[in-house]
Amino acid sequence: MTVQPQQATVPTVLVYEDDPGFPPQVNMPVPHPVPQLDTQPFPTAIAEAAPHPNGAGPGTEAFRYWVAADSLSRASKTWGPLVPTGTQWHPQVGRALTAHLNAGDDLNAFYDRRGLWFFRRTVTGVTVAACESNEVVQHEEGHAVLDALRPQLFNTASAETAALHEAFGDISALLSSLALESLRIAVLAETQGDLELSSRVSRMAEQLGWAIRQGHPNAVDPDCLRNLSNNFFYRDPVLLSPNEPASILSSEPHSFSRVFSGAFLKIVAGIFRQQDLQDQAGLARAAEIAGQLLVDAVVSAPVVSAYYAQVAGHMIAADQRRYGGTYGQSLRSAFIRHGILSLEAAASVTEPEVARRGAGISEATPGGGDDEGLTAVTVHGATYGVTQPLTLSAPAQERRFGIAGSDPAGGSVRPSDPEHVATSYLEDLFRRGRVHVPEEHRTDTAFTDLSPSRLKTHEITRSATGEGLALVRRCFD
C-alpha cells in the first residue's frame, strides 16, 4: 500500500476582508494565511507583541492584531509592484512603518513620520477600534506610501495637495480591497458589473462612520465615512467654506478629497469596461492599471495651486507612454465628469504635447527633499496671532501642462495665485482649530484653539533658517 505524504497545513488567522460594517458588525471574519509584514519595498511592523494565530474572533486583541497585520501586508503588496525601483519609506519613518493599535480614546487614526496610530472608543456599548478595519489601516498606510513618493506634499500649504493625500488614502483602501479575488467577485455581483455604483469597496469605513454619526449625524455620509461613488464637482477650494455637512463640498481636505477619489472610481470602472474579460480577473487588471497611472502621475506632476488638474494631466500622459493611449477616453471622461479637467484642458493633453514634454516627465523620480521645488512665502505673523513673521511652503513649482479644472459656468477655472492658496489654507486651519501654537509664540490677541480634544494636524515652530516661524505639519488624520 502506498502511503500518500500529508500536505503541510498553512497556518491561518481570522480577519475582516474590508470593514466590520454596521450596525455594529455585519461582515463575517474569514480565514487568511498568517500575514508577512516584512514586505519590500514597504516593510511594516506592529508595536504590540504578536499573539499566537489561534483563530481568535472579533472583539479580542489577538483578532485586532491580525486584522491590522493582514491590512498592512496587503497594502504593501498592492503598492510595491507599482512604485519606481528604489522607493523607500520617508527617512524619518525608518526601515519599517510601525503601527500602534491602541493609541488612545478617540474615533480617529493618523499617519505621522513616526508611524501609524489607531484609536478606539466605546459608542453605545460597541467598542469601535480603528485598527479592526482594513479600510482604515490601508488608508493610513496610503498616506505613508504617498509620502515616500512625494515628500514635498507633507508640508505644502494647499487644500488641494492635502486633499490629494486623503484621496490617495481612500484609493489605497480601494485597490487593496480589489486585490482580493473574493471581494472582486462580491463587488461585481453587488453592482451587476457597474463599478461606478456604491459598493462595499467604495464605501469607506462603514463602522467608523456609524460611530461618528451617533454624535455628529451630518459629519459623515449616511452609510459610511466617505463614499467614492459620488458626483462632487470641482471648485477652487479657496472659494469654498472651511466646513460643511458631509452632503456639501468644502475646502476641508477629507471633504474635498471626494472629488478626486470619485473620479478615480470612475476610472477603474471605465478601464474595466475596456477589458476583454468582464470578470474578476478583468477587474484585477483594471485596478492595477489605474493604480499604476496614479503612481506615475504623483511622482511626476509639479506641486502647483491647481494640483488636481496636473495629476489628471499626468495620468493621461502616463497612459500614452505606457499603454499607447488605450485608456485615454476613460481617464478624460472621469476627470471631466468631476470637473477636475475642463473640456478644453482634457482635449489639450494630446500625444504630440506629451511627446514634447516627455523628457521632463520621464526623468521624474520619487522622493527628494521635503521642500524641494516649493516656494517659501512669508506672511505677517500678527494677522494670525503669532509673534513673528510666518513662513509657508506655497505650491509654486513650474507647470508642465497649461491645464486647469472646469468652471461650473463653463470654460476653465483660472488657478489661484500660490500665495493666495497658502494663506487661504492657513486661515482654514485656524478656523478649524487644527494649529498648535506654543505659548511663547502667541500674541496677546492669539486665537489658537486650546481644546485638548481637537487633534492638531499642524504646529507653529521656529523656522529651519532660524529667522521667524514656520507652519509645519504634524500628521495626516
N, C-alpha and C positions, 0 to 999 in steps of 0.2 A: 504494500500500500504506500502510495506517495503522499508524504506529508507536505501540505502547502504552507509556505512560510507566512507567518502572520504579518500583516501590514502595520507599520508603526502608527499609533494614534496621534494625530496632531492636536496638541492642547488648545482648548478654546476658552473664550470668556464671553459672558453675556453683555451686549451693548445695545444702545439705540442706534438705528441707522441714520436718523437725521435729527429728530427732536422728540422730547417726550409727548408733545401735543397737549391739548387742554380739552375739557377740564377734568382733573389736572393732568391726567395721563391717558392717552388713547392708543398710542403706538406701542406695540409689544416689543420687548427686547428679543434679540436673535443671537445665536452663537456666531462668533467670528474667531479666526485664528488669533492667538496671542500676538498683539502688535509689536513691531520692532521700531523703537524710537530713533535709533542711530541711522537715519536715512539721509544719504547725501543727495544734493548739496545742502540740505536743510535739516541737520540733526536737531532733535528736540530732547527735552528731559522733563521730569516732573519732580518738584521739590519734595513731595511726600514719598515715603517708602512704598515700594511696590508690594501689594498684597499677593497672596497665593491665588492663582487663577482657578478658583473653586466654584465658579458659576454663581457668585453672589448676585442677588437681584436688586431692583430699584430701591432707593432709599438707604442703601448701605454705602459706607465709604469705599469699600472694595469695588462696588459697581461704578461709582463715580470715577474712581481712578481709571478703570479700564475703558469707560466711555471716552474720557479725556485722552487717554493714550491712543485709542483707536482713531479718534478725530485728528490728533496731531500727526500721526503716521500717515493717514490717508491724504491730508492736505499737503504734506511734504512730498508724497509720491505723485500727487496731481501736478504740483508746480515744478518739481525737479526737472522733468524732461523738457519743459517749455522755456526755461530761462537760459541765457547765454552761458557758455562754459566759463567757469571761474567765479560764478556768482556765489557770494557768501553772505551770511548774516551781517548786519551792521557791526563794525568793530566793537562798539560798546556792548553789544549783546554777548560777545564771546563765541566760543566754538559751537555751543548748543543753546537753543532758545528754551529757557526754563519756565514751566507753567506752575503757578501756585494755585491750588484748587480751593483753598478756604481762606481768602484774603480778608474777610470781614463781613459785616452785616450790611447788605445793600442789594438792590436789583440792578447789577451792573457787571461789567468786565472791562478791562482795558489792557492795551499794549503800551509799555514804555521800553526804553532801551535796556532795561534790566530784566525784562521777561514779560510773561502774560500773567494777569491777575484776575481771578474769578471769585465773585462774591456770591452770597446766598442770603435768603430771607424767608421766614415763615409767613405766609399770607393765607388768611382764613383757614389755618390748620394745615396748609400744604407747604412743605419746605421746597422752595424753588432754588436749586443750585445751578448757577450758570454753566459750570463745568459738565453738567449732565446733558447738555445739548450739543450735539455735533455741530450744529449751525453756528452757535455762539463761539465755540472753540475755533472752528475753521475761519470764521470772520476775523477773530483776533489774530490768528496766525497770518491771515491775508495782509493785515497791516504790516507785519514784520517782513513778509516777502516783498511788498512794495517798497518798504524802507531799505531793503537790500538792493533793490533795482534802482531806486531814485531817492537817495537820502536827502536831496535838496527839498523835497516836498515836506519834510518834517516840520521845518520852521518857517516855511513860506507863509506870509500874511495874506491869505487869499481864501475866501469862502469856496471858490471853485476847486482849488487844489485839495483843500481839506475834504470837500465832498467827494472828490475822486477817490481819496483814500477810503472813505466809508463805502463807496460803491464797490471798490476793489475787494473790500472785506466781504460784502454780500455775494459778490461774484465768486470769491474763494469758496464760500459755503455751497453755492450752486454747483460749481464744477466738481467739488469734492463729493457731493451727493451723486452727481451724474457719473462719477467714476465707478459706482456700484451697479452691476447688472440688474440686481433685484429692484433698485429704485428706478432705473430706466424703464423696466417693464411696467412697474406700477404707475409711473407718470404717463406713459403712453396710453395705458388703459384709462386713467383718470381723465385725460384731456382728449381722448379719441384722436391722438396724433397731432393736435393743435397745441404746440408748446407755448404759444403766447397766452394761453388761458391760465388762470390761477390753479396752482397745484401744490402738493406737499413740498416740492423743491423750490417753488417761487415764494412761498410764504416763509419768511424768516422768523425763527424763534417764537413759535406759537405759545409755548408755555410762559416764557418771559413776558411776552406781550400781554397774555392773560393776567399775570400778576400785576403788571403796571396799571392795567385798566381798572383794577379794583380800587385804586386810589385816585387815578387820573384817567377817567374814561375817554377823553378826547386826545390823549397824548400819543396814542399809537393806533395802528389800524384795528378794525373790529375783530379780526381773526388771527392776528399775528403782530409782530413788532413792525415789520415793513414787508411789503409785497412787491416783488419785481414785476409782477403782472399789473402794470399801471399805464396811465396815459398822461403823466405830468409833462408839461411843455416848457421848454427852456425860457427863462427870463434872466437878464443880467442880475446876479444876486445883489449887487449894490442897490438895486431898486426894490428889493423885497423886504418885507418885515423880518425882524430877527427871530420872531417866534410866532407860530400859528398852530391851530389844531392839526392833527395828522391829515385831515382831508384837504388842507390848503398848503400849497408850496410856500416855503420860507427860505431865508438865507442860511438857517441853521444847517450845518453840514449833513446830518443824518437825513433831514428832510430833503435837501437839495440833491443828495446822492441818488434819489429815486429817479431823477431824470436820466442819468447815465445808466444805472442798473436796469431800468425799464427798457432802454434801447438795447442793452446787451442781451436781455432775454429774447427780444425780437430777432436779434442777430443769430442766436443759436437756433431759433425756430426757422428762420429763413434758410440758413445753411443746411439744416436738417431736411427741409423740403427739396433741396438740390441733390441730396444723396441718392445713389442708385437703390440702396436698401432702406425702406421706410420701417425699420425695426430698431431694436435696442442697439445693435451694432452700428447702424447709421447714426443714431443719436450720440453714441460714444464718440464717433468720428467728428460729428458737428461740434460737440463741446470742446474737443481737443483743438480743432481748427480755430474756433472763436477765442479760446484761451491763448493760443499761440499768437494770434494777431494782436490781442490786447498787450501781451508782454512785449512784443516788438515795438508797439506804439509808445508805451510808457517809458521804455528805455530811450527812445529817440526824440519824442516830442519836446520842444522847448517849453520851459515853465513861463507862461505868459498869462495875461489877465483873462483872455478868453481860452482857458486851458482845455475845456471840454472839446471845443472845435479842433484844436491842434491834435489832441489824441485821436479824435474821429478821423481827421485827415490822414494821420499816420497809420491808422488801421487800414484805410483804403489803399495807401501806398504799400503797406506790408503785404496785402493781398495781391497786389500787382507784381511784387517781387517774388513772392513765394509760390503763388498759385496762378499766375498769369491773369489776374483779374477775375477769376472764376466767380468769386463771391461778392463782387462789387455792387451788384444790384441789391443783394440782401443788406449789405452794410449801408448803402446810401438810403435805402427805404427806411431802415430803422432810425437812422440819425435825423432824417427829415421829419419823420412822424413825431419825434420828441423835440424837434426844433434845435437840436444840437448843431446841425448844419442847415443853413438856408438853402433854398433851391439853387441859387447862384453858386454858393460855396461848394455844394455837392457836385455840381457839374464841372467845377474848375479843377478838381483833383484828377487830372487826366493822365494817361500813360506818358505822353511827352513831358508833362510838367513834373511827374515823379522822376522820370529819367534825368531831367535837367537838375533836379535837386538830389539825385540819388547818392552822390558821393558823401554828402554830409549826413544822410540818413544811415547809410551802411556803415559808416565809421563810428556811429554812436555805440558806446559801451556802458554797461551798468556801473553803478557806484559813483565814485567821485566824492569830492568834499561836500560837507553838509550845506555850504553856501556857495558852491561853485556855480558861477554864471549868474547869480542873483544880484540884485541892486539894493544897496543899503539906503534906506530913506530915513531921515531924522525929522521928528516932529517935536513940537513944543510940549514938554512933559506936563506943565501945569494944566494944560487943557484936559488931561486925563487923571489929574490928581496925584501926579508923581513929581518928585523934587528936581529932576534933571532932564535934559533932552533925552528923547526915547528913540532908539533905532529899531526899524522894522526891516525885514527881508521882503522886498517887493518882487512880484513875478514879472520881471522885465527882460527876459532873455530875448534874443533876436528871433522873430517869427520866421519859420521856414515856408509856411503856406499863408497867403493872404486871405484867410477864410474866417468866418465868424458864424455865430448862431443866428437863428431866424427871429425876426421881429414878428410878433403875432399879427401886426397890422400889415405885414408884407415886407419883403426885402430882408436885408441883413441888419443885425444889431451892430452898432459901432462899439468896438471893445472899449471899456473904460480905461482911463489912464492908470498905470500901475500904482502910482502913489495914492490915487483915489481908492483903488481896490484895497490897498494895505490899510489905509486909515479907516475905511468903512468896516473892514474886518475887525480891526482893533475896537472900534466903538461897539460892534455887535457883541464881542467877547465881554466887554464891561457890562453891557445891558443884560447879558445872560448870567452875570456873576461868575464867570469862568476864569478870572485872572487873580492870582495871588500876588499881592503887593506887600513885601516886608515892611514892617512899621517904620524902619529908618528911611524908606523911600517914599513915604506918604506925605503929602502936603496937609495943611490944616483943613482943606476942603476935600480931602480924599473921599471917594465913594466906593471903594472896594467892598465887595460882598463878604462879610465876615462869617456867614453861616457855615458851621462846620459840616453840615450835611450836603453841601453843594460841592461836588468834585471840581477842583480847579485844574483845568487842562493846560493852562499857561501860567507863567510867572514873570514878574519883572525882576531882572537881575543885573548886575554890573556888566557892561559891555566887555567883550573879549579884548577890545582895543584899550580898555581902561578909561575911555572917555564916555561919560554919560551912562545911560541904562539901555537895556535891550529887552524886547519881548521874546521869550523862549518857550517852546512847547515842552510840557511835562509828559503828556501821554495822549493817545487816541482812545477814547472811552466808547 
